[in-house]
Amino acid sequence: MIDAFRLSELNAGVWRRGDWVSVYEDRRLSPAEILLLLRHREPLSGRVLELGPGAGRVTAYLAELASELTALEISPDMAEACRRRVPSATVEVRDMQDLGGIAGGSLEAVVGTCNVIDVLDDGERRALLAELHRILVPGGVLLFSSHNRDHRARRPWEPRDWRNPKALAGDVVRLRDGVRNHRRLHRFERDSDDYTLRNDEAHSFSMILYAIGAAAQQRQLTEAGFTLELCLTDDGEPVDPGGAPDRSPYLHYAARCSSAS
Ligand SMILES: C[S@@+](CC[C@H](N)C(=O)[O-])C[C@H]1O[C@@H](n2cnc3c(N)ncnc32)[C@H](O)[C@@H]1O
């Protein structure tokens, strides 16, 4: 049985290698990310913490808004790229689960884009949400995205799109690594009522990532003291969490810290 420590260590080991810095050296935002930033300009203009900033794709925009911006990144190479891109941000090489040094009620917003919290197991995820509730001011916001359990996951031998020759060529190039990683990792996959741990296609199927449906995510946020305000598809369409939306591989959430811890 895979335990929480081993799952997050497995994923952290993959990220620490710093193999994908160039993949995240991008400035493009998804429609959902643009909407979340626009709608939460006010809390984002205060003290902001970013979880797993990568090479600073979103950090660059947060730095334009925030009065104080700190980012916690587990990969030294990603952290270095992020510092180069956004010199005004304080970028620490640190596990995002290590928030003990941050004072309670000291931040107006926490941001974790591109499914960063999905590297954690269920217990770790719940503990992180409780910690984020502790460090946010009452009324502070948590903006994040997560893999959508109701969207069917692809296996390494399934092409993303038969009609797209460029995507097809990429899938063929990555097929061998994908199948090898999947063979090694699929025994760690788990299904529970509220979430799954699955060998996701990201980076040639090299990680086991958490996926959750919108209704279960809403319950989890409520248990941690947040109120879900908005749930969006990648295209920025609002979705009803109860409707089990399956058309978007990721869902983007805005939740508000309902009360002091
Ligand atoms: C999918 S990338 C997203 C990067 C960025 N947020 C973006 O949207 O472009 C996830 C990032 O989180 C970092 N990461 C993974 N696990 C982490 C952890 N436990 N603590 C801090 N950062 C972590 C990875 O190194 C990587 O840079």
The ligand as a Tripos MOL2 file, in Angstrom:
@<TRIPOS>MOLECULE
LIG
   27    29     1     0     0
SMALL
NO_CHARGES

@<TRIPOS>ATOM
      1 C1          2.7110   21.9160  -12.9810 C.3       1 LIG1
      2 S1          4.0060   22.9660  -12.4630 S.3       1 LIG1
      3 C2          3.1250   24.5080  -12.4020 C.3       1 LIG1
      4 C3          3.9970   25.7220  -12.4030 C.3       1 LIG1
      5 C4          3.2400   27.0470  -12.2840 C.3       1 LIG1
      6 N1          2.3750   27.0770  -11.1130 N.3       1 LIG1
      7 C5          2.4320   27.3240  -13.5210 C.2       1 LIG1
      8 O1          1.1970   27.3610  -13.4020 O.co2     1 LIG1
      9 O2          3.0250   27.5050  -14.5860 O.co2     1 LIG1
     10 C6          4.1200   22.5350  -10.7240 C.3       1 LIG1
     11 C7          5.2350   23.2440  -10.0020 C.3       1 LIG1
     12 O3          5.1000   22.9630   -8.6070 O.3       1 LIG1
     13 C8          6.3560   22.5860   -8.0680 C.3       1 LIG1
     14 N2          6.1220   21.6810   -6.9400 N.ar      1 LIG1
     15 C9          5.7900   20.3690   -6.9850 C.ar      1 LIG1
     16 N3          5.6410   19.8790   -5.7420 N.ar      1 LIG1
     17 C10         5.8880   20.9100   -4.8930 C.ar      1 LIG1
     18 C11         5.9030   21.0320   -3.4790 C.ar      1 LIG1
     19 N4          5.6160   19.9860   -2.6950 N.pl3     1 LIG1
     20 N5          6.2060   22.2290   -2.9420 N.ar      1 LIG1
     21 C12         6.5030   23.2900   -3.7370 C.ar      1 LIG1
     22 N6          6.5160   23.2280   -5.0810 N.ar      1 LIG1
     23 C13         6.2060   22.0640   -5.6620 C.ar      1 LIG1
     24 C14         7.0770   21.9240   -9.2370 C.3       1 LIG1
     25 O4          8.4740   21.8990   -9.0740 O.3       1 LIG1
     26 C15         6.6200   22.7730  -10.4200 C.3       1 LIG1
     27 O5          7.4640   23.8670  -10.6120 O.3       1 LIG1
@<TRIPOS>BOND
     1     1     2 1
     2     2     3 1
     3     2    10 1
     4     3     4 1
     5     4     5 1
     6     5     6 1
     7     5     7 1
     8     7     8 2
     9     7     9 1
    10    10    11 1
    11    11    12 1
    12    11    26 1
    13    12    13 1
    14    13    14 1
    15    13    24 1
    16    14    15 ar
    17    14    23 ar
    18    15    16 ar
    19    16    17 ar
    20    17    18 ar
    21    17    23 ar
    22    18    19 1
    23    18    20 ar
    24    20    21 ar
    25    21    22 ar
    26    22    23 ar
    27    24    25 1
    28    24    26 1
    29    26    27 1
@<TRIPOS>SUBSTRUCTURE
     1 LIG1         1 GROUP 0 **** ****
